[in-house]
Structures are given as C-alpha cells and as structure tokens.
Amino acid sequence: HGVSVVRIQLEDNMWKLADTDPLNRRYTGATVMDLSGPVAHTALTVTRFSPDGSQARGTLNNCGNGYTPWGTYLTCEENWPGYFVNAGTRTEEQDRIGVDDKSTRYLWETLAGNSEERLDEFTRFNVA
C-alpha cells in the first residue's frame, strides 16, 4: 500500500535509479501530508486527526496513474471505499460509493483501540 516517488536518469543508454536524490520518498497509509489550496482548513478536511483541517494521512490504493500533458506523472487512488466501513447507519452517499456496513477487506478497523495504535491510525477506517 502506498506509492514511491523516485528520480530516474538515463545513464549509458540505460534508465537507472538516482538513489541519492533527496526528493526520493515513500508514501504509505500513515504518511502525514499538509493540505494547501482552497479545501485546506475547511469543514471538508476536519477530522479527529486534524481538527483544523490542515493535514491528511496517507495513500493506499494507487492503481490509477499516468503522464500529464506537462511531462509529470500522477498516481491516483481507486477502489478506496473498500478500506472503510460504517458499522452504524450508512449515509446515502456511503451506500452509493460502496462503503460496507460489516467489515473491510483488510480488517484494519478491528485494530482500533489497540495499544499500538497511534493518532487514531486504525479508528479512521470505521466512519460510523
């Protein structure tokens, strides 16, 4: 789960990893990211983890990706509703997008309250 961002370079007609590039990094489901732009600090981004809506965590299911017209490369999440469950009453929107009411595929929500949980890391998967 997650995605890596790495720099590659053409060397002797072969593409190679520029493994010392300081911008190389790995993003996981626990990576903290600062939000910016018009949605940052709004009710749409307020969570228990970020009460002021300034941060989000992680990326999980990066199956959709490709090049942009500007020569950059994007990765996007798909099938993300399967990571969440609402053990209470699902909203119309949750029902429409496929949030389950029993459990998730990986059962991460069952670890909520575990002694190893940090910053609601697993609690967030039950959106009840």
N, CA, C and O atoms as a MOPAC input file, in Angstrom:
PM7 MOZYME 1SCF
protein

 N      0.83500 1    -1.17400 1     0.00000 1
 C      0.00000 1     0.00000 1     0.00000 1
 C      0.87900 1     1.23600 1     0.00000 1
 O      1.88700 1     1.30000 1     0.70400 1
 N      0.49000 1     2.20600 1    -0.78900 1
 C      1.25100 1     3.43100 1    -0.88100 1
 C      1.87900 1     3.59400 1    -2.24400 1
 O      1.52200 1     2.91100 1    -3.20300 1
 N      2.82000 1     4.51300 1    -2.30900 1
 C      3.47100 1     4.81700 1    -3.58300 1
 C      4.85600 1     5.38000 1    -3.30200 1
 O      5.07900 1     6.02300 1    -2.27600 1
 N      5.77200 1     5.13700 1    -4.20600 1
 C      7.10900 1     5.72200 1    -4.10500 1
 C      7.27000 1     6.78600 1    -5.17800 1
 O      6.73600 1     6.66000 1    -6.27900 1
 N      8.00300 1     7.82100 1    -4.84900 1
 C      8.37500 1     8.85800 1    -5.80800 1
 C      9.89100 1     8.79000 1    -5.91200 1
 O     10.59900 1     9.01300 1    -4.93100 1
 N     10.38200 1     8.48100 1    -7.10000 1
 C     11.82500 1     8.33500 1    -7.28400 1
 C     12.26600 1     9.04200 1    -8.56100 1
 O     11.51100 1     9.15500 1    -9.52700 1
 N     13.48100 1     9.50200 1    -8.53400 1
 C     14.07600 1    10.11600 1    -9.72100 1
 C     14.85600 1     9.04100 1   -10.46200 1
 O     15.61600 1     8.28000 1    -9.86400 1
 N     14.65400 1     8.99200 1   -11.77500 1
 C     15.43900 1     8.09100 1   -12.60400 1
 C     16.23500 1     8.93500 1   -13.59100 1
 O     15.85200 1    10.05800 1   -13.91900 1
 N     17.33700 1     8.38300 1   -14.05300 1
 C     18.16300 1     9.12200 1   -15.00600 1
 C     18.70800 1     8.16300 1   -16.05500 1
 O     18.94200 1     6.98400 1   -15.78900 1
 N     18.90300 1     8.70300 1   -17.25100 1
 C     19.44900 1     7.91400 1   -18.34700 1
 C     20.96700 1     7.95000 1   -18.25900 1
 O     21.58700 1     9.01000 1   -18.33400 1
 N     21.54600 1     6.77600 1   -18.10100 1
 C     22.99400 1     6.67000 1   -17.94500 1
 C     23.48900 1     5.51300 1   -18.81000 1
 O     23.08400 1     4.36700 1   -18.61500 1
 N     24.36000 1     5.81700 1   -19.75800 1
 C     24.87100 1     4.79400 1   -20.68300 1
 C     23.73600 1     4.05100 1   -21.38700 1
 O     23.75400 1     2.82500 1   -21.49400 1
 N     22.74800 1     4.81300 1   -21.86600 1
 C     21.57800 1     4.27400 1   -22.57100 1
 C     20.72900 1     3.33000 1   -21.72400 1
 O     19.98200 1     2.51400 1   -22.26500 1
 N     20.83900 1     3.43700 1   -20.40400 1
 C     20.01100 1     2.62900 1   -19.50300 1
 C     19.39500 1     3.54600 1   -18.45100 1
 O     20.04800 1     4.45200 1   -17.93200 1
 N     18.12400 1     3.29300 1   -18.14900 1
 C     17.47300 1     4.05900 1   -17.08900 1
 C     17.88000 1     3.47500 1   -15.74700 1
 O     17.80100 1     2.26600 1   -15.52800 1
 N     18.31400 1     4.35100 1   -14.85500 1
 C     18.75600 1     3.90600 1   -13.53300 1
 C     18.16300 1     4.80100 1   -12.45600 1
 O     17.86800 1     5.97400 1   -12.68400 1
 N     18.00000 1     4.22300 1   -11.29600 1
 C     17.51200 1     4.96400 1   -10.14200 1
 C     18.59100 1     5.93000 1    -9.66100 1
 O     19.74300 1     5.54100 1    -9.46600 1
 N     18.21000 1     7.18600 1    -9.47200 1
 C     19.11600 1     8.16300 1    -8.86000 1
 C     18.92300 1     8.03200 1    -7.35500 1
 O     18.24200 1     8.84800 1    -6.73400 1
 N     19.52200 1     7.00400 1    -6.77800 1
 C     19.19600 1     6.61700 1    -5.40200 1
 C     19.65100 1     7.59600 1    -4.33100 1
 O     19.27200 1     7.44000 1    -3.17000 1
 N     20.44100 1     8.58600 1    -4.67300 1
 C     20.84600 1     9.57700 1    -3.66600 1
 C     20.05000 1    10.87100 1    -3.77500 1
 O     20.32800 1    11.83000 1    -3.05500 1
 N     19.06300 1    10.90900 1    -4.66800 1
 C     18.28300 1    12.13800 1    -4.83100 1
 C     17.48700 1    12.41800 1    -3.55700 1
 O     16.77700 1    11.53500 1    -3.07500 1
 N     17.59000 1    13.62200 1    -3.00500 1
 C     16.89500 1    13.93500 1    -1.75000 1
 C     15.37000 1    13.98200 1    -1.89200 1
 O     14.66100 1    13.98200 1    -0.88600 1
 N     14.85700 1    14.02300 1    -3.12100 1
 C     13.40800 1    14.05800 1    -3.31000 1
 C     12.78700 1    12.66600 1    -3.41300 1
 O     11.56200 1    12.54900 1    -3.42800 1
 N     13.58900 1    11.62100 1    -3.48500 1
 C     13.05300 1    10.25700 1    -3.47600 1
 C     12.36400 1    10.02400 1    -2.13200 1
 O     12.89200 1    10.38900 1    -1.08200 1
 N     11.19000 1     9.41800 1    -2.17700 1
 C     10.48000 1     9.16300 1    -0.92100 1
 C      9.39200 1     8.10900 1    -1.11500 1
 O      9.00200 1     7.78100 1    -2.23500 1
 N      8.92700 1     7.60200 1    -0.00300 1
 C      7.85800 1     6.60900 1     0.03300 1
 C      6.69000 1     7.19100 1     0.81300 1
 O      6.86800 1     7.73800 1     1.90100 1
 N      5.50100 1     7.07000 1     0.25000 1
 C      4.27500 1     7.48400 1     0.92900 1
 C      3.49300 1     6.22800 1     1.28300 1
 O      3.27500 1     5.36700 1     0.43100 1
 N      3.07600 1     6.12300 1     2.52700 1
 C      2.28100 1     4.98000 1     2.98300 1
 C      0.94500 1     5.48600 1     3.50600 1
 O      0.65900 1     6.68200 1     3.44900 1
 N      0.15000 1     4.59400 1     4.00300 1
 C     -1.12700 1     4.97800 1     4.58400 1
 C     -0.99500 1     5.80600 1     5.84700 1
 O     -1.97500 1     6.39900 1     6.29600 1
 N      0.18600 1     5.85900 1     6.42700 1
 C      0.40900 1     6.62800 1     7.66000 1
 C      1.17600 1     7.92900 1     7.42500 1
 O      1.40800 1     8.67900 1     8.37400 1
 N      1.57200 1     8.21100 1     6.19700 1
 C      2.34800 1     9.42200 1     5.91200 1
 C      1.49600 1    10.67000 1     6.13700 1
 O      0.40800 1    10.79600 1     5.57400 1
 N      1.99100 1    11.58000 1     6.95200 1
 C      1.28300 1    12.84000 1     7.21100 1
 C      1.58500 1    13.81100 1     6.07500 1
 O      2.73700 1    13.98400 1     5.67600 1
 N      0.52000 1    14.44600 1     5.55700 1
 C      0.66100 1    15.40600 1     4.46400 1
 C     -0.05300 1    16.69600 1     4.82700 1
 O     -1.18300 1    16.67600 1     5.31400 1
 N      0.61400 1    17.81800 1     4.58700 1
 C     -0.00500 1    19.12200 1     4.79400 1
 C     -0.91600 1    19.43100 1     3.61800 1
 O     -0.54600 1    19.21500 1     2.46400 1
 N     -2.11200 1    19.93900 1     3.91300 1
 C     -3.05400 1    20.32100 1     2.86900 1
 C     -2.86500 1    21.78700 1     2.52100 1
 O     -2.56600 1    22.60700 1     3.38800 1
 N     -3.04100 1    22.11100 1     1.24400 1
 C     -2.98500 1    23.50500 1     0.80700 1
 C     -4.06100 1    23.71100 1    -0.24900 1
 O     -4.68200 1    22.75500 1    -0.71300 1
 N     -4.27000 1    24.94600 1    -0.61500 1
 C     -5.28000 1    25.23800 1    -1.62000 1
 C     -6.62200 1    25.52600 1    -0.98400 1
 O     -6.73000 1    25.61800 1     0.23800 1
 N     -7.64900 1    25.67100 1    -1.81600 1
 C     -8.94600 1    26.14000 1    -1.32200 1
 C     -9.64400 1    25.21400 1    -0.33700 1
 O    -10.46300 1    25.68100 1     0.45400 1
 N     -9.34900 1    23.91500 1    -0.35800 1
 C    -10.04100 1    22.99900 1     0.55100 1
 C     -9.38200 1    22.93300 1     1.93100 1
 O    -10.02200 1    22.52300 1     2.89900 1
 N     -8.12500 1    23.32800 1     2.03000 1
 C     -7.41800 1    23.26200 1     3.31800 1
 C     -8.10900 1    24.14300 1     4.34800 1
 O     -8.61200 1    25.22000 1     4.02800 1
 N     -8.12400 1    23.67600 1     5.57100 1
 C     -8.70000 1    24.41800 1     6.70200 1
 C    -10.20600 1    24.64900 1     6.54700 1
 O    -10.73200 1    25.63400 1     7.06500 1
 N    -10.90000 1    23.76200 1     5.84700 1
 C    -12.35400 1    23.87500 1     5.72700 1
 C    -13.00400 1    22.67400 1     6.40800 1
 O    -12.32800 1    21.71300 1     6.77500 1
 N    -14.30800 1    22.74200 1     6.57000 1
 C    -15.04600 1    21.64700 1     7.20400 1
 C    -14.87900 1    20.33400 1     6.43400 1
 O    -15.01500 1    19.25900 1     7.01800 1
 N    -14.59000 1    20.40600 1     5.14800 1
 C    -14.41300 1    19.19500 1     4.34500 1
 C    -13.19100 1    18.38600 1     4.75300 1
 O    -13.12700 1    17.18800 1     4.47700 1
 N    -12.21900 1    19.02100 1     5.40600 1
 C    -10.98000 1    18.32600 1     5.75800 1
 C    -10.76600 1    18.19500 1     7.26200 1
 O     -9.70800 1    17.73800 1     7.69400 1
 N    -11.73600 1    18.58200 1     8.05200 1
 C    -11.62800 1    18.45300 1     9.50600 1
 C    -11.85800 1    16.99600 1     9.90700 1
 O    -12.85500 1    16.38600 1     9.52000 1
 N    -10.92400 1    16.44700 1    10.68700 1
 C    -11.03100 1    15.08000 1    11.20500 1
 C    -10.54800 1    15.07200 1    12.65200 1
 O    -10.04500 1    16.08200 1    13.14500 1
 N    -10.69900 1    13.94600 1    13.33000 1
 C    -10.13100 1    13.84000 1    14.68000 1
 C     -8.62200 1    14.01300 1    14.62900 1
 O     -8.03000 1    14.60500 1    15.53100 1
 N     -7.99900 1    13.49800 1    13.57300 1
 C     -6.55500 1    13.61600 1    13.41000 1
 C     -6.13900 1    15.06600 1    13.17200 1
 O     -5.10800 1    15.50500 1    13.68100 1
 N     -6.92300 1    15.80200 1    12.41100 1
 C     -6.59300 1    17.18700 1    12.06700 1
 C     -7.80400 1    18.08000 1    12.32200 1
 O     -8.53700 1    18.40900 1    11.38900 1
 N     -8.02000 1    18.47400 1    13.57400 1
 C     -9.19700 1    19.26200 1    13.92400 1
 C     -9.29600 1    20.60600 1    13.20300 1
 O    -10.38300 1    21.17400 1    13.09700 1
 N     -8.16500 1    21.11600 1    12.70700 1
 C     -8.21500 1    22.38700 1    11.97500 1
 C     -8.21800 1    22.18200 1    10.45900 1
 O     -8.18300 1    23.15600 1     9.70700 1
 N     -8.25700 1    20.93800 1    10.00600 1
 C     -8.32700 1    20.65300 1     8.57600 1
 C     -7.06300 1    20.97600 1     7.81000 1
 O     -7.12000 1    21.24900 1     6.61100 1
 N     -5.92000 1    20.95100 1     8.48100 1
 C     -4.66500 1    21.33300 1     7.82500 1
 C     -3.84500 1    20.14800 1     7.32400 1
 O     -2.89900 1    20.33000 1     6.55700 1
 N     -4.20300 1    18.92500 1     7.75500 1
 C     -3.39900 1    17.76100 1     7.37800 1
 C     -4.28600 1    16.56800 1     7.02600 1
 O     -5.44600 1    16.48300 1     7.42900 1
 N     -3.70100 1    15.66100 1     6.26700 1
 C     -4.33900 1    14.38500 1     5.94000 1
 C     -3.27100 1    13.31200 1     6.07000 1
 O     -2.08500 1    13.60700 1     6.21400 1
 N     -3.71400 1    12.06300 1     6.01600 1
 C     -2.75200 1    10.96600 1     6.12000 1
 C     -2.86600 1    10.04600 1     4.92800 1
 O     -3.95700 1     9.64200 1     4.52700 1
 N     -1.74300 1     9.73300 1     4.38400 1
 C     -1.52300 1     8.59700 1     3.56100 1
 C     -2.21300 1     8.44800 1     2.22900 1
 O     -3.04600 1     9.25100 1     1.81000 1
 N     -1.81600 1     7.38100 1     1.59800 1
 C     -2.37600 1     6.95000 1     0.33100 1
 C     -2.30800 1     5.42600 1     0.32200 1
 O     -1.33800 1     4.84500 1     0.80700 1
 N     -3.32300 1     4.78600 1    -0.22300 1
 C     -3.42000 1     3.33500 1    -0.08300 1
 C     -3.43800 1     2.56600 1    -1.39900 1
 O     -2.66000 1     1.62700 1    -1.57100 1
 N     -4.28000 1     2.93200 1    -2.29600 1
 C     -4.60600 1     2.08000 1    -3.44100 1
 C     -4.29300 1     2.79200 1    -4.74900 1
 O     -5.20000 1     3.16300 1    -5.49400 1
 N     -3.02600 1     2.97900 1    -5.02100 1
 C     -2.61000 1     3.79600 1    -6.16000 1
 C     -2.48000 1     2.98400 1    -7.44400 1
 O     -1.37700 1     2.75500 1    -7.94100 1
 N     -3.61400 1     2.55800 1    -7.96600 1
 C     -3.60700 1     1.75100 1    -9.18800 1
 C     -3.76000 1     2.59600 1   -10.44500 1
 O     -3.30000 1     2.20200 1   -11.51600 1
 N     -4.40100 1     3.75300 1   -10.32300 1
 C     -4.61000 1     4.62200 1   -11.47800 1
 C     -3.47900 1     5.62800 1   -11.57400 1
 O     -3.25400 1     6.40100 1   -10.64200 1
 N     -2.76000 1     5.62400 1   -12.70000 1
 C     -1.64700 1     6.55800 1   -12.82900 1
 C     -1.31900 1     6.79800 1   -14.29300 1
 O     -1.76400 1     6.05600 1   -15.16800 1
 N     -0.53700 1     7.84100 1   -14.55600 1
 C     -0.12600 1     8.11700 1   -15.92400 1
 C      0.51200 1     9.48300 1   -16.06400 1
 O      0.58900 1    10.25700 1   -15.11000 1
 N      0.96700 1     9.76200 1   -17.27200 1
 C      1.64300 1    11.02200 1   -17.57500 1
 C      0.63800 1    12.13200 1   -17.84100 1
 O     -0.45200 1    11.89300 1   -18.36000 1
 N      1.02000 1    13.34100 1   -17.47900 1
 C      0.20800 1    14.52000 1   -17.76600 1
 C      0.74100 1    15.19100 1   -19.03000 1
 O      1.85200 1    14.88700 1   -19.46400 1
 N     -0.03000 1    16.09700 1   -19.62400 1
 C      0.47000 1    16.83700 1   -20.78900 1
 C      1.70200 1    17.68400 1   -20.46700 1
 O      2.39800 1    18.12000 1   -21.38400 1
 N      1.98300 1    17.92300 1   -19.19700 1
 C      3.10900 1    18.76600 1   -18.78600 1
 C      4.36600 1    17.95100 1   -18.49900 1
 O      5.36900 1    18.50400 1   -18.04800 1
 N      4.32600 1    16.65400 1   -18.75100 1
 C      5.50500 1    15.82200 1   -18.55600 1
 C      5.68200 1    15.31600 1   -17.13700 1
 O      6.71700 1    14.73500 1   -16.81100 1
 N      4.69700 1    15.52500 1   -16.29900 1
 C      4.76200 1    14.98300 1   -14.94400 1
 C      3.99000 1    13.66600 1   -14.90600 1
 O      3.34300 1    13.28500 1   -15.88200 1
 N      4.06400 1    12.99700 1   -13.80100 1
 C      3.42600 1    11.69300 1   -13.65100 1
 C      2.57500 1    11.71800 1   -12.39000 1
 O      3.05900 1    12.09700 1   -11.32400 1
 N      1.33200 1    11.32500 1   -12.49800 1
 C      0.42000 1    11.32300 1   -11.35500 1
 C      0.03900 1     9.90100 1   -10.97900 1
 O      0.00800 1     9.00100 1   -11.81800 1
 N     -0.24600 1     9.72700 1    -9.71500 1
 C     -0.81600 1     8.47400 1    -9.25600 1
 C     -2.09400 1     8.80600 1    -8.50000 1
 O     -2.14600 1     9.78300 1    -7.75300 1
 N     -3.10700 1     8.00200 1    -8.69600 1
 C     -4.41300 1     8.28100 1    -8.09800 1
 C     -4.95400 1     7.01800 1    -7.44900 1
 O     -4.66200 1     5.90100 1    -7.87600 1
 N     -5.74200 1     7.22000 1    -6.41600 1
 C     -6.32800 1     6.08100 1    -5.71600 1
 C     -7.60400 1     5.63600 1    -6.41200 1
 O     -8.35200 1     6.44400 1    -6.96200 1
 N     -7.82800 1     4.34200 1    -6.37200 1
 C     -9.09200 1     3.79600 1    -6.84500 1
 C     -9.53000 1     2.70900 1    -5.87100 1
 O     -8.72400 1     2.19000 1    -5.09900 1
 N    -10.77900 1     2.38100 1    -5.91600 1
 C    -11.34700 1     1.35200 1    -5.03700 1
 C    -11.18500 1     1.68400 1    -3.55600 1
 O    -11.21800 1     0.78700 1    -2.71300 1
 N    -11.01300 1     2.94200 1    -3.23900 1
 C    -10.77300 1     3.33900 1    -1.85000 1
 C    -11.94700 1     3.08300 1    -0.91800 1
 O    -11.70100 1     2.88100 1     0.27200 1
 N    -13.22300 1     3.07200 1    -1.36200 1
 C    -14.29300 1     2.82700 1    -0.38800 1
 C    -14.16400 1     1.48400 1     0.32200 1
 O    -14.66600 1     1.32700 1     1.43500 1
 N    -13.49900 1     0.51100 1    -0.30500 1
 C    -13.34200 1    -0.80400 1     0.30600 1
 C    -12.46400 1    -0.81900 1     1.54300 1
 O    -12.40900 1    -1.82500 1     2.25000 1
 N    -11.78600 1     0.26900 1     1.81300 1
 C    -10.93700 1     0.36400 1     3.00300 1
 C    -11.71200 1     0.87600 1     4.21400 1
 O    -11.19000 1     0.88300 1     5.32900 1
 N    -12.95300 1     1.30200 1     3.99700 1
 C    -13.73900 1     1.90600 1     5.06500 1
 C    -15.00400 1     1.10500 1     5.32200 1
 O    -15.54000 1     0.45200 1     4.42700 1
 N    -15.46600 1     1.16800 1     6.55600 1
 C    -16.70100 1     0.52300 1     6.95900 1
 C    -17.48500 1     1.51300 1     7.81200 1
 O    -16.90100 1     2.35000 1     8.50100 1
 N    -18.78400 1     1.41400 1     7.76400 1
 C    -19.63400 1     2.16600 1     8.67800 1
 C    -20.47800 1     1.14400 1     9.40700 1
 O    -21.48300 1     0.66800 1     8.88000 1
 N    -20.07000 1     0.80500 1    10.62100 1
 C    -20.77000 1    -0.20900 1    11.40700 1
 C    -22.09700 1     0.31200 1    11.94200 1
 O    -22.88600 1    -0.44900 1    12.50300 1
 N    -22.34400 1     1.60200 1    11.77000 1
 C    -23.61600 1     2.19100 1    12.17500 1
 C    -24.55100 1     2.25400 1    10.97200 1
 O    -24.65800 1     1.29600 1    10.20600 1
 N    -25.21500 1     3.37100 1    10.81800 1
 C    -26.11900 1     3.56900 1     9.69500 1
 C    -25.39200 1     4.31700 1     8.58800 1
 O    -24.93200 1     5.44100 1     8.78700 1
 N    -25.29300 1     3.69400 1     7.43200 1
 C    -24.61000 1     4.33800 1     6.30700 1
 C    -25.43900 1     5.48400 1     5.75400 1
 O    -26.66900 1     5.44000 1     5.73400 1
 N    -24.72900 1     6.50900 1     5.30600 1
 C    -25.40700 1     7.61400 1     4.62800 1
 C    -25.72600 1     7.17900 1     3.20200 1
 O    -25.20700 1     6.17200 1     2.72100 1
 N    -26.57000 1     7.93200 1     2.54200 1
 C    -26.89800 1     7.64000 1     1.14800 1
 C    -25.63000 1     7.65800 1     0.28700 1
 O    -25.46400 1     6.82200 1    -0.60200 1
 N    -24.74800 1     8.60800 1     0.55500 1
 C    -23.50500 1     8.71100 1    -0.21100 1
 C    -22.60500 1     7.49700 1     0.02800 1
 O    -22.02800 1     6.95700 1    -0.91600 1
 N    -22.48300 1     7.06600 1     1.29000 1
 C    -21.65000 1     5.90500 1     1.60100 1
 C    -22.20000 1     4.65000 1     0.93600 1
 O    -21.43900 1     3.81900 1     0.44000 1
 N    -23.50400 1     4.51700 1     0.92800 1
 C    -24.13400 1     3.37700 1     0.28100 1
 C    -23.87000 1     3.41400 1    -1.22300 1
 O    -23.56400 1     2.38600 1    -1.82600 1
 N    -23.98900 1     4.58800 1    -1.82400 1
 C    -23.80000 1     4.73700 1    -3.26500 1
 C    -22.37500 1     4.40400 1    -3.70100 1
 O    -22.18500 1     3.77200 1    -4.74000 1
 N    -21.37600 1     4.81600 1    -2.92900 1
 C    -19.99100 1     4.59100 1    -3.34500 1
 C    -19.43500 1     3.24200 1    -2.88800 1
 O    -18.33700 1     2.86100 1    -3.29200 1
 N    -20.17700 1     2.51900 1    -2.05300 1
 C    -19.77100 1     1.16300 1    -1.70200 1
 C    -19.08800 1     0.97600 1    -0.36500 1
 O    -18.36700 1    -0.00500 1    -0.18100 1
 N    -19.29300 1     1.89200 1     0.58100 1
 C    -18.76200 1     1.68100 1     1.93200 1
 C    -19.57900 1     0.56500 1     2.57400 1
 O    -20.80400 1     0.65900 1     2.64800 1
 N    -18.91700 1    -0.48000 1     3.03500 1
 C    -19.58900 1    -1.65100 1     3.60000 1
 C    -20.12900 1    -1.34100 1     4.99600 1
 O    -19.69300 1    -0.38900 1     5.64200 1
 N    -21.07400 1    -2.15000 1     5.44900 1
 C    -21.61400 1    -1.97000 1     6.80200 1
 C    -21.20400 1    -3.11100 1     7.73300 1
 O    -21.64800 1    -3.15000 1     8.88100 1
 N    -20.37000 1    -4.03600 1     7.26700 1
 C    -19.94700 1    -5.16800 1     8.09500 1
 C    -18.45100 1    -5.10800 1     8.42500 1
 O    -18.07600 1    -5.04300 1     9.59500 1
 N    -17.60900 1    -5.12800 1     7.40600 1
 C    -16.16000 1    -5.11500 1     7.62900 1
 C    -15.45600 1    -4.72200 1     6.33300 1
 O    -16.06500 1    -4.65400 1     5.26600 1
 N    -14.15900 1    -4.46500 1     6.45800 1
 C    -13.35600 1    -4.15600 1     5.28000 1
 C    -12.53600 1    -5.37300 1     4.89200 1
 O    -12.44900 1    -6.33900 1     5.64900 1
 N    -11.95000 1    -5.32300 1     3.74000 1
 C    -11.15000 1    -6.44400 1     3.23700 1
 C     -9.97600 1    -6.76700 1     4.15600 1
 O     -9.68100 1    -7.93600 1     4.40500 1
 N     -9.31200 1    -5.73600 1     4.65600 1
 C     -8.11200 1    -5.95400 1     5.46800 1
 C     -8.37600 1    -5.92700 1     6.97500 1
 O     -7.47300 1    -6.21100 1     7.76100 1
 N     -9.58300 1    -5.59400 1     7.38200 1
 C     -9.99600 1    -5.56800 1     8.78800 1
 C     -9.18100 1    -4.59500 1     9.64000 1
 O     -9.04700 1    -4.79500 1    10.84800 1
 N     -8.63700 1    -3.54700 1     9.02200 1
 C     -7.84600 1    -2.58200 1     9.78300 1
 C     -8.67200 1    -1.92000 1    10.88000 1
 O     -8.14300 1    -1.57200 1    11.93600 1
 N     -9.96200 1    -1.74600 1    10.63200 1
 C    -10.81600 1    -1.09000 1    11.62400 1
 C    -10.91500 1    -1.90300 1    12.91200 1
 O    -11.25200 1    -1.34900 1    13.95800 1
 N    -10.62700 1    -3.20700 1    12.86000 1
 C    -10.71100 1    -4.04000 1    14.06000 1
 C     -9.55700 1    -3.77200 1    15.02100 1
 O     -9.60300 1    -4.20300 1    16.17300 1
 N     -8.52500 1    -3.06900 1    14.56400 1
 C     -7.38900 1    -2.73400 1    15.42600 1
 C     -7.59300 1    -1.42800 1    16.18300 1
 O     -6.73900 1    -1.03000 1    16.97500 1
 N     -8.71400 1    -0.76400 1    15.94700 1
 C     -8.99200 1     0.49100 1    16.64800 1
 C     -8.95300 1     0.25500 1    18.14900 1
 O     -9.57100 1    -0.68300 1    18.65400 1
 N     -8.23000 1     1.10300 1    18.85500 1
 C     -8.09800 1     0.97000 1    20.29500 1
 C     -6.97300 1     0.05100 1    20.72400 1
 O     -6.69300 1    -0.05900 1    21.91800 1
 N     -6.32200 1    -0.61100 1    19.78500 1
 C     -5.17800 1    -1.47000 1    20.07300 1
 C     -4.09200 1    -0.63600 1    20.74700 1
 O     -3.94500 1     0.54900 1    20.44800 1
 N     -3.34700 1    -1.23700 1    21.63700 1
 C     -2.32200 1    -0.49800 1    22.38300 1
 C     -1.23400 1     0.07600 1    21.47900 1
 O     -0.53400 1     1.00800 1    21.87400 1
 N     -1.08400 1    -0.46500 1    20.28000 1
 C     -0.07400 1     0.04600 1    19.35400 1
 C     -0.60500 1     1.15300 1    18.44400 1
 O      0.16100 1     1.75600 1    17.69200 1
 N     -1.91000 1     1.42300 1    18.50600 1
 C     -2.49500 1     2.44600 1    17.63700 1
 C     -1.98600 1     3.83000 1    18.02200 1
 O     -1.93900 1     4.18300 1    19.20000 1
 N     -1.60500 1     4.60900 1    17.00700 1
 C     -1.16000 1     5.97900 1    17.22800 1
 C     -2.06000 1     6.92300 1    16.44300 1
 O     -2.33300 1     6.69200 1    15.26500 1
 N     -2.51900 1     7.98700 1    17.09500 1
 C     -3.27100 1     9.04800 1    16.42300 1
 C     -4.46000 1     8.52500 1    15.62100 1
 O     -4.67900 1     8.94500 1    14.48500 1
 N     -5.22500 1     7.61100 1    16.21100 1
 C     -6.40500 1     7.04300 1    15.54200 1
 C     -6.07900 1     6.39900 1    14.19700 1
 O     -6.89700 1     6.41800 1    13.27800 1
 N     -4.89300 1     5.83500 1    14.09000 1
 C     -4.44300 1     5.26700 1    12.81800 1
 C     -5.42200 1     4.24100 1    12.25700 1
 O     -5.62100 1     4.18100 1    11.04300 1
 N     -6.03600 1     3.43100 1    13.12100 1
 C     -6.96300 1     2.41200 1    12.65400 1
 C     -8.41700 1     2.81500 1    12.86600 1
 O     -9.29500 1     2.37800 1    12.12300 1
 N     -8.67300 1     3.63300 1    13.85700 1
 C    -10.02800 1     4.10500 1    14.12100 1
 C    -10.62500 1     4.76300 1    12.88700 1
 O    -11.82400 1     4.64400 1    12.63500 1
 N     -9.79600 1     5.45300 1    12.12200 1
 C    -10.28800 1     6.21000 1    10.96600 1
 C    -10.94900 1     5.34500 1     9.89900 1
 O    -11.66900 1     5.87700 1     9.05400 1
 N    -10.72900 1     4.03100 1     9.90700 1
 C    -11.31400 1     3.19000 1     8.87100 1
 C    -12.77100 1     2.83000 1     9.15200 1
 O    -13.46000 1     2.32800 1     8.26400 1
 N    -13.25600 1     3.08000 1    10.38300 1
 C    -14.68100 1     2.93800 1    10.67700 1
 C    -15.27000 1     4.34100 1    10.69500 1
 O    -15.04000 1     5.10400 1    11.63300 1
 N    -16.01400 1     4.67300 1     9.67800 1
 C    -16.53100 1     6.03700 1     9.51700 1
 C    -17.90400 1     6.22500 1    10.15700 1
 O    -18.60700 1     7.18700 1     9.84700 1
 N    -18.29100 1     5.30500 1    11.05500 1
 C    -19.59600 1     5.41500 1    11.73000 1
 C    -19.66200 1     6.67800 1    12.56200 1
 O    -20.68000 1     6.94300 1    13.20300 1

